[in-house]
């Protein structure tokens, strides 16, 4: 099991963070066995999913290339 691999946990439509904001807003959560990241983004569901997939790819690539050692 890869402890560092991030995956999408949830995505759901939500209210805008500021009432005056326009458009559709989604809250998403991505996590691995160590940490959890929750974010909010404006856009269509497909646009937000594309952003989440891009973010997952960057996080997972970064963790594959960094050597973690104990201090």
Secondary structure, 3 states (H helix, E strand, C coil): CCCCCCEEEEEEEECCCCCCCCCCEEEEEEECCCCEEEEEEECCHHHHHHHHHHHHHHHHHHHHHCCCCCC
